[in-house]
């Protein structure tokens, strides 16, 4: 059954239609229909969360830091490529005595 039809069935239940009546009309078991309703309500409740979990926040910060590193590396590589294509020598580091 399509997601839209499942949603419509759940909405019928939430509007007060009888579980047995809706399940018979759709040709699905009451247990299946109850499962759809429970999943629908759980997903709705989860979407109302205003704060990310600690794990999500840590992962987000880690990914932001990694993205910053990669952007910096990219800029450095682009500068080196531009210097090579321009024919100018790359700056070399001098060793300290």
Secondary structure, 3 states (H helix, E strand, C coil): CCHHHHHHHHHHHHCCCCHHHHHHHHCCCHHHHHHHHHHHHHHHHHHCCCCCCHHHHHHHHHHHHHHHHHHHHHHHHHHHHHHHHCCCCCCCCCCCC
